[in-house]
Amino acid sequence: MDRAENIKKYLDQEKEDGKYHKQIKIEENATGFSYESLFQEYLNETVREVWIEDPYIRHTHQLYNFLRFCEMLIKRPFTRFSSSKENLDVMLQLEGVGKAQQISGLEEIKASLRNHGVLLELEYSSSIHDREIRFNNGWMIKIGRGLDYFKKPQGRFSLGYCDFDLRPCHETTVDIFHNRHTKKI
């Protein structure tokens, strides 16, 4: 019991000092890495703001991935709304050819989130490349492939089509950091 308490104190000190780092390797075709599985331990009732930097929320399947991420956020404790507002800030790039579809999809997601009390603020940049997600409780997650680490399902009626824990993944690395003073990107 003392050992567990000492480990907890050590991890708390690492987080306080901004030195905490955890790395998860998602192997090619691995399953069990839905957004809920990956993010749930970092979301709690203190999270009121989420900042996402992902230039690759462009194509239909990427918009669906972003929508699924938003659904995961809505189901988490921080969205059992109090009187304070919740913000989701996203920085992304506009797709040249599919720009109208991208904007239309994002506006539809924005309206849907507004119905749940979440303000989605979109910012466009032509120079971003890296991907990261930050929560106002100090957690920062960097995923090599951003939110787009799932493989295309084998068919519309195959396992993993709806439940992302059953969907095979592309190989990628997830780096998780903690900094008590995380702020907007």
N, C-alpha and C positions, 0 to 999 in steps of 0.2 A: 504494500500500500504506500509506503514511504517513497519507493522508487517511482510509482505512478505520479505521485504529487510532485516529486522533484523534476520529472520529465515535463509535467504541465507548467511548472514555474520556469523551467528553462525555455520552453516554447513561447511562453508569454513574454519573457525577456527578449528573445530573438525578435518577436513581432514588434515590441516596443522600440528596439534598436534599429528596426528596418532591415534586419539581416535574414528574416525568414525566407526560405526558398524550398519549394517542393516541386519535383519534376515527375510528370507522368508520361510514359511512352505508350502511345496507342499503336499497336502493331497492325500491319496490313490485314484486313478482314476480321479484326477483333470486334467483338460485340460487347454490350453492357456499358456503353459510354454515351447514353442520352444526355441531353442538357441537364435534366434533373439529377442524374447520377454524378455528373461532373461538377455542378455548381451548388448543389443543395447545402453542403456543409459551410459554404461561405455566405449564404443569404440568411439573414435573421431579421428580427423585427426592427432593428435600427436602420436598415437600408431604406433610404428614401430617394436616392439618386443613383443612376447607373449611366456610365459613359462608355460608349462603344466606338472604337475606331476600326472600321473594316471597309476597305475600298471595294471589296468584292461582294456587295449586296446589289447585284445587277440583274441577273437572269431570273427567270421564274422560279427555279428550284432554290436559288439563294434567297429570294424574297420569302418563299415558304419556310426556309430554315430560320430566317429572322422572325417570321411570324410565330413559329414554334418556340423560339427563345422568348418572345414576348409573352406567349401563353404560359410558359414556365414561370416567368416573373409574376404574372397576375395571380397564379395559384399559390405563390409563396407567402409567408406571413407578413412581409412588409406591405403587401397590397390589401390587407384587411384594413381598409382605409380609416384613417383618423381625419381630423380636420386639416392636416397639413397636406400639401400637394406632393405628388411623386413625379420625378422627372426622369426621362429617358432621353439622353443626348446622344446622337449618332453622327459621326463624321464618315462620309463615304465619297466615292467618285461617281460621277454621272456616266452612264454607258452611252457611247456615241450613237450607235445604230438603234438600240432599244430604249433610248432615253424616255420617250413618252410612256412606254409600258412600265418602266422602272418608277417614274414619278407617280403614275397613276396607282401602282401597287403600294408605294410608300404612303401616299395620301390616304388610301383606304385603311391601311394599318393605323395611321395616325388618328383617323376618325374613330376607329374601333377602340383604340386605347383611351381616347378622350371619354368614351362612354363608360370606362372603368376608372376614371379619375386620374389617368396618367397622361402627362403632357409629353409628347414626342417632339423633340426639336431636332431638325435635320440641318446639317452643315455639309456643304460640298467642298471638296478640295481636289485639285488635279495632281497634287504631288505626293499624297500619302501612299504608303505601301504596306507598312507594318500593321499588325492587327493586335488589338488588346481590348480588354473589358475591365472597367474599374467600378467598384462599389464604394459608396461613401463611408463604409465601415472599415476601409483600409485595405481591402483585398483587391489585388490586380492579377488578372489571368491573361496570359499571352498564349495563344494557340497558333502554331505555325500555319495552319490552313484557315484560321478564323472560324466562323460558324459553319463553314462548308467542308466538314471533315467526314461526312457520311457518303457512302457509295449509293449509286442509283439502285433502287430495288430491282429484283429480277423480274417482277411483274406487279400488276396492280393488286393481285390477290395473293402475294407472297408475304411470309412473315417478315416483319420489319418495315412494311409499307407504312403502317400507322404507329407502331411502337418502336421508337428509335433505340431502345435498349436491345432490340433484336436485329437492328440494321447493321450490316458490316460497315466498317470504317476504312478510310484511307489511312495510311501510316502518317502519324504526325506527333509532335511533342507539345505538351501542355506545361507551361511554367507558371507557378503560382507564387506570388510574393505578397508580403504584408508590409504596409507602411501606415502608421497611425495617421499620417497627414496626407492621405491620398486626396487629390482634388481634381477638378476638371482638367482634361487633357488640353 
